[in-house]
Amino acid sequence: MLYLVPQKISFEESILIMESLVTLRPEVVQKLLEMCRFVKVKRLFMYMAEKHRHPWVEKLDLSQIHFGKGKRRIVSGGELNPKYNITVPREQSEGTA
């Protein structure tokens, strides 16, 4: 789903779906993020997970996940999230870890 943001899935819809992912198993998430080939997907996933303060986030070892280099523009006219180097809608950037 995150691969399709914003071309087919809106940023707002994806962040609402991510909100419900409270009970993910950190070891499974860790493995999936390590295996994922799309930098955009990994950055968006972590941005949204941290935004929702999911409890499993603190159990991930982000040093083992390759987030690529450079900035990624997710939305036009957005605001840069300095941690993940992605542009997000301005209203979403407030209150982000």
Backbone atoms as SQL, in Angstrom:
CREATE TABLE atoms (id INTEGER PRIMARY KEY, chain TEXT, resi INTEGER, resn TEXT, atom TEXT, x REAL, y REAL, z REAL);
INSERT INTO atoms VALUES
  (1, 'A', 1, 'MET', 'N', 0.816, -1.180, 0.000),
  (2, 'A', 1, 'MET', 'CA', 0.000, 0.000, 0.000),
  (3, 'A', 1, 'MET', 'C', 0.871, 1.259, 0.000),
  (4, 'A', 2, 'LEU', 'N', 1.926, 1.280, 0.835),
  (5, 'A', 2, 'LEU', 'CA', 2.759, 2.481, 0.921),
  (6, 'A', 2, 'LEU', 'C', 3.505, 2.762, -0.376),
  (7, 'A', 3, 'TYR', 'N', 3.751, 1.741, -1.147),
  (8, 'A', 3, 'TYR', 'CA', 4.393, 1.931, -2.448),
  (9, 'A', 3, 'TYR', 'C', 3.517, 2.785, -3.363),
  (10, 'A', 4, 'LEU', 'N', 2.216, 2.709, -3.175),
  (11, 'A', 4, 'LEU', 'CA', 1.259, 3.410, -4.036),
  (12, 'A', 4, 'LEU', 'C', 0.895, 4.812, -3.554),
  (13, 'A', 5, 'VAL', 'N', 1.501, 5.256, -2.466),
  (14, 'A', 5, 'VAL', 'CA', 1.261, 6.617, -1.956),
  (15, 'A', 5, 'VAL', 'C', 2.145, 7.568, -2.744),
  (16, 'A', 6, 'PRO', 'N', 1.698, 8.667, -3.247),
  (17, 'A', 6, 'PRO', 'CA', 0.325, 9.180, -3.298),
  (18, 'A', 6, 'PRO', 'C', -0.363, 8.930, -4.628),
  (19, 'A', 7, 'GLN', 'N', 0.229, 8.157, -5.523),
  (20, 'A', 7, 'GLN', 'CA', -0.343, 7.986, -6.864),
  (21, 'A', 7, 'GLN', 'C', -1.735, 7.341, -6.844),
  (22, 'A', 8, 'LYS', 'N', -1.917, 6.285, -6.038),
  (23, 'A', 8, 'LYS', 'CA', -3.207, 5.594, -6.024),
  (24, 'A', 8, 'LYS', 'C', -3.854, 5.570, -4.643),
  (25, 'A', 9, 'ILE', 'N', -3.054, 5.705, -3.610),
  (26, 'A', 9, 'ILE', 'CA', -3.546, 5.719, -2.233),
  (27, 'A', 9, 'ILE', 'C', -3.163, 7.073, -1.636),
  (28, 'A', 10, 'SER', 'N', -4.093, 7.733, -1.001),
  (29, 'A', 10, 'SER', 'CA', -3.775, 9.041, -0.422),
  (30, 'A', 10, 'SER', 'C', -2.921, 8.875, 0.839),
  (31, 'A', 11, 'PHE', 'N', -2.146, 9.901, 1.113),
  (32, 'A', 11, 'PHE', 'CA', -1.331, 9.902, 2.320),
  (33, 'A', 11, 'PHE', 'C', -2.234, 9.761, 3.544),
  (34, 'A', 12, 'GLU', 'N', -3.346, 10.457, 3.549),
  (35, 'A', 12, 'GLU', 'CA', -4.274, 10.442, 4.677),
  (36, 'A', 12, 'GLU', 'C', -4.860, 9.046, 4.910),
  (37, 'A', 13, 'GLU', 'N', -5.236, 8.367, 3.822),
  (38, 'A', 13, 'GLU', 'CA', -5.790, 7.016, 3.955),
  (39, 'A', 13, 'GLU', 'C', -4.743, 6.047, 4.497),
  (40, 'A', 14, 'SER', 'N', -3.532, 6.154, 4.002),
  (41, 'A', 14, 'SER', 'CA', -2.490, 5.238, 4.460),
  (42, 'A', 14, 'SER', 'C', -2.143, 5.467, 5.925),
  (43, 'A', 15, 'ILE', 'N', -2.140, 6.711, 6.371),
  (44, 'A', 15, 'ILE', 'CA', -1.819, 6.972, 7.773),
  (45, 'A', 15, 'ILE', 'C', -2.942, 6.480, 8.690),
  (46, 'A', 16, 'LEU', 'N', -4.176, 6.511, 8.210),
  (47, 'A', 16, 'LEU', 'CA', -5.292, 5.957, 8.993),
  (48, 'A', 16, 'LEU', 'C', -5.184, 4.436, 9.113),
  (49, 'A', 17, 'ILE', 'N', -4.799, 3.788, 8.045),
  (50, 'A', 17, 'ILE', 'CA', -4.629, 2.333, 8.081),
  (51, 'A', 17, 'ILE', 'C', -3.477, 1.960, 9.008),
  (52, 'A', 18, 'MET', 'N', -2.385, 2.706, 8.927),
  (53, 'A', 18, 'MET', 'CA', -1.235, 2.439, 9.798),
  (54, 'A', 18, 'MET', 'C', -1.592, 2.606, 11.278),
  (55, 'A', 19, 'GLU', 'N', -2.547, 3.460, 11.563),
  (56, 'A', 19, 'GLU', 'CA', -2.949, 3.694, 12.953),
  (57, 'A', 19, 'GLU', 'C', -3.440, 2.416, 13.630),
  (58, 'A', 20, 'SER', 'N', -4.042, 1.519, 12.860),
  (59, 'A', 20, 'SER', 'CA', -4.606, 0.302, 13.443),
  (60, 'A', 20, 'SER', 'C', -3.588, -0.822, 13.643),
  (61, 'A', 21, 'LEU', 'N', -2.355, -0.617, 13.234),
  (62, 'A', 21, 'LEU', 'CA', -1.343, -1.685, 13.326),
  (63, 'A', 21, 'LEU', 'C', -0.642, -1.686, 14.688),
  (64, 'A', 22, 'VAL', 'N', -1.410, -1.766, 15.727),
  (65, 'A', 22, 'VAL', 'CA', -0.895, -1.658, 17.092),
  (66, 'A', 22, 'VAL', 'C', -0.214, -2.931, 17.564),
  (67, 'A', 23, 'THR', 'N', -0.671, -4.068, 17.120),
  (68, 'A', 23, 'THR', 'CA', -0.183, -5.336, 17.681),
  (69, 'A', 23, 'THR', 'C', 0.751, -6.118, 16.763),
  (70, 'A', 24, 'LEU', 'N', 1.485, -5.426, 15.920),
  (71, 'A', 24, 'LEU', 'CA', 2.439, -6.131, 15.065),
  (72, 'A', 24, 'LEU', 'C', 3.566, -6.722, 15.914),
  (73, 'A', 25, 'ARG', 'N', 4.104, -7.836, 15.447),
  (74, 'A', 25, 'ARG', 'CA', 5.234, -8.458, 16.145),
  (75, 'A', 25, 'ARG', 'C', 6.530, -7.828, 15.648),
  (76, 'A', 26, 'PRO', 'N', 7.306, -7.260, 16.544),
  (77, 'A', 26, 'PRO', 'CA', 8.509, -6.536, 16.130),
  (78, 'A', 26, 'PRO', 'C', 9.512, -7.392, 15.364),
  (79, 'A', 27, 'GLU', 'N', 9.630, -8.662, 15.697),
  (80, 'A', 27, 'GLU', 'CA', 10.589, -9.503, 14.978),
  (81, 'A', 27, 'GLU', 'C', 10.176, -9.723, 13.520),
  (82, 'A', 28, 'VAL', 'N', 8.876, -9.784, 13.265),
  (83, 'A', 28, 'VAL', 'CA', 8.378, -9.927, 11.892),
  (84, 'A', 28, 'VAL', 'C', 8.557, -8.609, 11.139),
  (85, 'A', 29, 'VAL', 'N', 8.216, -7.503, 11.771),
  (86, 'A', 29, 'VAL', 'CA', 8.386, -6.185, 11.151),
  (87, 'A', 29, 'VAL', 'C', 9.855, -5.952, 10.816),
  (88, 'A', 30, 'GLN', 'N', 10.741, -6.308, 11.745),
  (89, 'A', 30, 'GLN', 'CA', 12.178, -6.138, 11.536),
  (90, 'A', 30, 'GLN', 'C', 12.624, -6.880, 10.278),
  (91, 'A', 31, 'LYS', 'N', 12.246, -8.119, 10.168),
  (92, 'A', 31, 'LYS', 'CA', 12.640, -8.945, 9.028),
  (93, 'A', 31, 'LYS', 'C', 12.083, -8.385, 7.721),
  (94, 'A', 32, 'LEU', 'N', 10.814, -7.972, 7.736),
  (95, 'A', 32, 'LEU', 'CA', 10.199, -7.421, 6.528),
  (96, 'A', 32, 'LEU', 'C', 10.882, -6.124, 6.094),
  (97, 'A', 33, 'LEU', 'N', 11.198, -5.259, 7.042),
  (98, 'A', 33, 'LEU', 'CA', 11.878, -4.009, 6.699),
  (99, 'A', 33, 'LEU', 'C', 13.285, -4.266, 6.171),
  (100, 'A', 34, 'GLU', 'N', 13.958, -5.240, 6.729),
  (101, 'A', 34, 'GLU', 'CA', 15.302, -5.578, 6.243),
  (102, 'A', 34, 'GLU', 'C', 15.258, -6.124, 4.824),
  (103, 'A', 35, 'MET', 'N', 14.218, -6.860, 4.489),
  (104, 'A', 35, 'MET', 'CA', 14.100, -7.482, 3.170),
  (105, 'A', 35, 'MET', 'C', 13.492, -6.556, 2.118),
  (106, 'A', 36, 'CYS', 'N', 12.805, -5.517, 2.558),
  (107, 'A', 36, 'CYS', 'CA', 12.133, -4.603, 1.634),
  (108, 'A', 36, 'CYS', 'C', 13.161, -3.882, 0.762),
  (109, 'A', 37, 'ARG', 'N', 12.882, -3.767, -0.534),
  (110, 'A', 37, 'ARG', 'CA', 13.802, -3.130, -1.478),
  (111, 'A', 37, 'ARG', 'C', 13.465, -1.673, -1.756),
  (112, 'A', 38, 'PHE', 'N', 12.352, -1.184, -1.247),
  (113, 'A', 38, 'PHE', 'CA', 11.899, 0.155, -1.585),
  (114, 'A', 38, 'PHE', 'C', 12.123, 1.131, -0.433),
  (115, 'A', 39, 'VAL', 'N', 13.053, 2.038, -0.633),
  (116, 'A', 39, 'VAL', 'CA', 13.419, 3.021, 0.381),
  (117, 'A', 39, 'VAL', 'C', 12.204, 3.853, 0.787),
  (118, 'A', 40, 'LYS', 'N', 11.432, 4.274, -0.165),
  (119, 'A', 40, 'LYS', 'CA', 10.238, 5.075, 0.102),
  (120, 'A', 40, 'LYS', 'C', 9.299, 4.351, 1.063),
  (121, 'A', 41, 'VAL', 'N', 9.075, 3.079, 0.840),
  (122, 'A', 41, 'VAL', 'CA', 8.166, 2.287, 1.667),
  (123, 'A', 41, 'VAL', 'C', 8.699, 2.192, 3.095),
  (124, 'A', 42, 'LYS', 'N', 9.985, 1.914, 3.236),
  (125, 'A', 42, 'LYS', 'CA', 10.563, 1.783, 4.579),
  (126, 'A', 42, 'LYS', 'C', 10.500, 3.104, 5.341),
  (127, 'A', 43, 'ARG', 'N', 10.822, 4.184, 4.672),
  (128, 'A', 43, 'ARG', 'CA', 10.796, 5.489, 5.333),
  (129, 'A', 43, 'ARG', 'C', 9.377, 5.881, 5.730),
  (130, 'A', 44, 'LEU', 'N', 8.423, 5.694, 4.814),
  (131, 'A', 44, 'LEU', 'CA', 7.023, 6.014, 5.128),
  (132, 'A', 44, 'LEU', 'C', 6.499, 5.153, 6.271),
  (133, 'A', 45, 'PHE', 'N', 6.806, 3.865, 6.226),
  (134, 'A', 45, 'PHE', 'CA', 6.343, 2.942, 7.257),
  (135, 'A', 45, 'PHE', 'C', 6.831, 3.387, 8.632),
  (136, 'A', 46, 'MET', 'N', 8.123, 3.677, 8.738),
  (137, 'A', 46, 'MET', 'CA', 8.678, 4.073, 10.027),
  (138, 'A', 46, 'MET', 'C', 8.163, 5.447, 10.460),
  (139, 'A', 47, 'TYR', 'N', 8.038, 6.365, 9.529),
  (140, 'A', 47, 'TYR', 'CA', 7.501, 7.689, 9.851),
  (141, 'A', 47, 'TYR', 'C', 6.108, 7.542, 10.461),
  (142, 'A', 48, 'MET', 'N', 5.247, 6.778, 9.801),
  (143, 'A', 48, 'MET', 'CA', 3.873, 6.631, 10.259),
  (144, 'A', 48, 'MET', 'C', 3.790, 5.833, 11.562),
  (145, 'A', 49, 'ALA', 'N', 4.608, 4.813, 11.691),
  (146, 'A', 49, 'ALA', 'CA', 4.613, 4.013, 12.922),
  (147, 'A', 49, 'ALA', 'C', 5.039, 4.873, 14.113),
  (148, 'A', 50, 'GLU', 'N', 6.051, 5.697, 13.919),
  (149, 'A', 50, 'GLU', 'CA', 6.494, 6.577, 15.000),
  (150, 'A', 50, 'GLU', 'C', 5.459, 7.661, 15.288),
  (151, 'A', 51, 'LYS', 'N', 4.809, 8.146, 14.265),
  (152, 'A', 51, 'LYS', 'CA', 3.782, 9.169, 14.444),
  (153, 'A', 51, 'LYS', 'C', 2.662, 8.641, 15.339),
  (154, 'A', 52, 'HIS', 'N', 2.314, 7.368, 15.178),
  (155, 'A', 52, 'HIS', 'CA', 1.247, 6.766, 15.977),
  (156, 'A', 52, 'HIS', 'C', 1.766, 6.207, 17.300),
  (157, 'A', 53, 'ARG', 'N', 3.056, 6.303, 17.512),
  (158, 'A', 53, 'ARG', 'CA', 3.688, 5.827, 18.759),
  (159, 'A', 53, 'ARG', 'C', 3.345, 4.361, 19.051),
  (160, 'A', 54, 'HIS', 'N', 3.443, 3.528, 18.026),
  (161, 'A', 54, 'HIS', 'CA', 3.185, 2.106, 18.225),
  (162, 'A', 54, 'HIS', 'C', 4.244, 1.517, 19.159),
  (163, 'A', 55, 'PRO', 'N', 3.824, 0.680, 20.095),
  (164, 'A', 55, 'PRO', 'CA', 4.755, 0.152, 21.103),
  (165, 'A', 55, 'PRO', 'C', 5.862, -0.733, 20.538),
  (166, 'A', 56, 'TRP', 'N', 5.627, -1.368, 19.417),
  (167, 'A', 56, 'TRP', 'CA', 6.619, -2.283, 18.854),
  (168, 'A', 56, 'TRP', 'C', 7.772, -1.545, 18.185),
  (169, 'A', 57, 'VAL', 'N', 7.621, -0.251, 17.914),
  (170, 'A', 57, 'VAL', 'CA', 8.664, 0.519, 17.230),
  (171, 'A', 57, 'VAL', 'C', 9.966, 0.528, 18.028),
  (172, 'A', 58, 'GLU', 'N', 9.859, 0.693, 19.348),
  (173, 'A', 58, 'GLU', 'CA', 11.065, 0.777, 20.169),
  (174, 'A', 58, 'GLU', 'C', 11.846, -0.535, 20.225),
  (175, 'A', 59, 'LYS', 'N', 11.252, -1.622, 19.782),
  (176, 'A', 59, 'LYS', 'CA', 11.935, -2.910, 19.781),
  (177, 'A', 59, 'LYS', 'C', 12.656, -3.201, 18.466),
  (178, 'A', 60, 'LEU', 'N', 12.522, -2.309, 17.499),
  (179, 'A', 60, 'LEU', 'CA', 13.180, -2.503, 16.201),
  (180, 'A', 60, 'LEU', 'C', 14.626, -2.023, 16.270),
  (181, 'A', 61, 'ASP', 'N', 15.485, -2.682, 15.511),
  (182, 'A', 61, 'ASP', 'CA', 16.882, -2.265, 15.390),
  (183, 'A', 61, 'ASP', 'C', 17.035, -1.561, 14.045),
  (184, 'A', 62, 'LEU', 'N', 16.854, -0.249, 14.050),
  (185, 'A', 62, 'LEU', 'CA', 16.879, 0.519, 12.807),
  (186, 'A', 62, 'LEU', 'C', 18.257, 0.534, 12.160),
  (187, 'A', 63, 'SER', 'N', 19.298, 0.230, 12.913),
  (188, 'A', 63, 'SER', 'CA', 20.648, 0.199, 12.337),
  (189, 'A', 63, 'SER', 'C', 20.811, -0.950, 11.336),
  (190, 'A', 64, 'GLN', 'N', 19.928, -1.914, 11.392),
  (191, 'A', 64, 'GLN', 'CA', 19.989, -3.054, 10.473),
  (192, 'A', 64, 'GLN', 'C', 19.148, -2.847, 9.215),
  (193, 'A', 65, 'ILE', 'N', 18.474, -1.703, 9.126),
  (194, 'A', 65, 'ILE', 'CA', 17.587, -1.420, 7.997),
  (195, 'A', 65, 'ILE', 'C', 18.224, -0.340, 7.125),
  (196, 'A', 66, 'HIS', 'N', 18.350, -0.624, 5.836),
  (197, 'A', 66, 'HIS', 'CA', 18.956, 0.325, 4.907),
  (198, 'A', 66, 'HIS', 'C', 17.890, 1.295, 4.416),
  (199, 'A', 67, 'PHE', 'N', 18.022, 2.569, 4.799),
  (200, 'A', 67, 'PHE', 'CA', 17.049, 3.584, 4.420),
  (201, 'A', 67, 'PHE', 'C', 17.481, 4.404, 3.214),
  (202, 'A', 68, 'GLY', 'N', 18.568, 4.034, 2.576),
  (203, 'A', 68, 'GLY', 'CA', 19.020, 4.732, 1.390),
  (204, 'A', 68, 'GLY', 'C', 19.615, 6.088, 1.721),
  (205, 'A', 69, 'LYS', 'N', 19.893, 6.839, 0.673),
  (206, 'A', 69, 'LYS', 'CA', 20.479, 8.166, 0.820),
  (207, 'A', 69, 'LYS', 'C', 19.631, 9.169, 0.076),
  (208, 'A', 70, 'GLY', 'N', 19.775, 10.415, 0.466),
  (209, 'A', 70, 'GLY', 'CA', 19.064, 11.477, -0.223),
  (210, 'A', 70, 'GLY', 'C', 17.640, 11.643, 0.250),
  (211, 'A', 71, 'LYS', 'N', 17.007, 12.652, -0.299),
  (212, 'A', 71, 'LYS', 'CA', 15.636, 12.983, 0.079),
  (213, 'A', 71, 'LYS', 'C', 14.654, 12.341, -0.886),
  (214, 'A', 72, 'ARG', 'N', 13.461, 12.068, -0.390),
  (215, 'A', 72, 'ARG', 'CA', 12.381, 11.524, -1.214),
  (216, 'A', 72, 'ARG', 'C', 11.175, 12.445, -1.081),
  (217, 'A', 73, 'ARG', 'N', 10.620, 12.869, -2.194),
  (218, 'A', 73, 'ARG', 'CA', 9.426, 13.705, -2.162),
  (219, 'A', 73, 'ARG', 'C', 8.212, 12.802, -2.283),
  (220, 'A', 74, 'ILE', 'N', 7.450, 12.739, -1.220),
  (221, 'A', 74, 'ILE', 'CA', 6.228, 11.936, -1.216),
  (222, 'A', 74, 'ILE', 'C', 5.062, 12.785, -1.711),
  (223, 'A', 75, 'VAL', 'N', 4.976, 14.008, -1.217),
  (224, 'A', 75, 'VAL', 'CA', 3.927, 14.933, -1.646),
  (225, 'A', 75, 'VAL', 'C', 4.550, 16.253, -2.061),
  (226, 'A', 76, 'SER', 'N', 3.950, 16.905, -3.024),
  (227, 'A', 76, 'SER', 'CA', 4.417, 18.225, -3.447),
  (228, 'A', 76, 'SER', 'C', 3.963, 19.267, -2.441),
  (229, 'A', 77, 'GLY', 'N', 4.818, 20.242, -2.216),
  (230, 'A', 77, 'GLY', 'CA', 4.471, 21.322, -1.306),
  (231, 'A', 77, 'GLY', 'C', 4.416, 20.911, 0.143),
  (232, 'A', 78, 'GLY', 'N', 5.015, 19.774, 0.459),
  (233, 'A', 78, 'GLY', 'CA', 4.996, 19.301, 1.840),
  (234, 'A', 78, 'GLY', 'C', 6.152, 19.849, 2.646),
  (235, 'A', 79, 'GLU', 'N', 6.331, 19.287, 3.813),
  (236, 'A', 79, 'GLU', 'CA', 7.392, 19.685, 4.713),
  (237, 'A', 79, 'GLU', 'C', 8.330, 18.499, 4.904),
  (238, 'A', 80, 'LEU', 'N', 9.623, 18.779, 4.921),
  (239, 'A', 80, 'LEU', 'CA', 10.616, 17.714, 5.048),
  (240, 'A', 80, 'LEU', 'C', 10.665, 17.191, 6.475),
  (241, 'A', 81, 'ASN', 'N', 10.535, 15.883, 6.620),
  (242, 'A', 81, 'ASN', 'CA', 10.775, 15.235, 7.901),
  (243, 'A', 81, 'ASN', 'C', 12.263, 14.936, 7.956),
  (244, 'A', 82, 'PRO', 'N', 12.996, 15.581, 8.864),
  (245, 'A', 82, 'PRO', 'CA', 14.459, 15.455, 8.857),
  (246, 'A', 82, 'PRO', 'C', 14.976, 14.066, 9.231),
  (247, 'A', 83, 'LYS', 'N', 14.231, 13.314, 10.003),
  (248, 'A', 83, 'LYS', 'CA', 14.707, 11.991, 10.411),
  (249, 'A', 83, 'LYS', 'C', 14.729, 11.019, 9.235),
  (250, 'A', 84, 'TYR', 'N', 13.662, 11.013, 8.448),
  (251, 'A', 84, 'TYR', 'CA', 13.560, 10.065, 7.335),
  (252, 'A', 84, 'TYR', 'C', 13.744, 10.708, 5.969),
  (253, 'A', 85, 'ASN', 'N', 14.001, 12.007, 5.926),
  (254, 'A', 85, 'ASN', 'CA', 14.236, 12.713, 4.667),
  (255, 'A', 85, 'ASN', 'C', 13.129, 12.485, 3.648),
  (256, 'A', 86, 'ILE', 'N', 11.896, 12.618, 4.094),
  (257, 'A', 86, 'ILE', 'CA', 10.748, 12.514, 3.195),
  (258, 'A', 86, 'ILE', 'C', 9.876, 13.754, 3.386),
  (259, 'A', 87, 'THR', 'N', 9.238, 14.186, 2.310),
  (260, 'A', 87, 'THR', 'CA', 8.296, 15.292, 2.431),
  (261, 'A', 87, 'THR', 'C', 6.921, 14.726, 2.730),
  (262, 'A', 88, 'VAL', 'N', 6.304, 15.282, 3.750),
  (263, 'A', 88, 'VAL', 'CA', 4.972, 14.855, 4.175),
  (264, 'A', 88, 'VAL', 'C', 4.068, 16.080, 4.162),
  (265, 'A', 89, 'PRO', 'N', 2.750, 15.888, 4.105),
  (266, 'A', 89, 'PRO', 'CA', 1.860, 17.042, 4.155),
  (267, 'A', 89, 'PRO', 'C', 2.130, 17.864, 5.414),
  (268, 'A', 90, 'ARG', 'N', 2.043, 19.163, 5.303),
  (269, 'A', 90, 'ARG', 'CA', 2.363, 20.052, 6.425),
  (270, 'A', 90, 'ARG', 'C', 1.592, 19.721, 7.690),
  (271, 'A', 91, 'GLU', 'N', 0.320, 19.423, 7.577),
  (272, 'A', 91, 'GLU', 'CA', -0.474, 19.115, 8.762),
  (273, 'A', 91, 'GLU', 'C', -0.046, 17.806, 9.414),
  (274, 'A', 92, 'GLN', 'N', 0.592, 16.908, 8.674),
  (275, 'A', 92, 'GLN', 'CA', 1.053, 15.645, 9.224),
  (276, 'A', 92, 'GLN', 'C', 2.383, 15.783, 9.940),
  (277, 'A', 93, 'SER', 'N', 3.155, 16.787, 9.602),
  (278, 'A', 93, 'SER', 'CA', 4.501, 16.890, 10.161),
  (279, 'A', 93, 'SER', 'C', 4.509, 17.296, 11.622),
  (280, 'A', 94, 'GLU', 'N', 3.451, 17.896, 12.095),
  (281, 'A', 94, 'GLU', 'CA', 3.399, 18.332, 13.479),
  (282, 'A', 94, 'GLU', 'C', 3.282, 17.142, 14.416),
  (283, 'A', 95, 'GLY', 'N', 4.032, 17.165, 15.504),
  (284, 'A', 95, 'GLY', 'CA', 3.944, 16.124, 16.509),
  (285, 'A', 95, 'GLY', 'C', 4.624, 14.827, 16.139),
  (286, 'A', 96, 'THR', 'N', 5.502, 14.839, 15.168),
  (287, 'A', 96, 'THR', 'CA', 6.184, 13.613, 14.750),
  (288, 'A', 96, 'THR', 'C', 7.458, 13.439, 15.540),
  (289, 'A', 97, 'ALA', 'N', 7.748, 12.198, 15.878),
  (290, 'A', 97, 'ALA', 'CA', 8.981, 11.902, 16.624),
  (291, 'A', 97, 'ALA', 'C', 10.197, 12.222, 15.806);
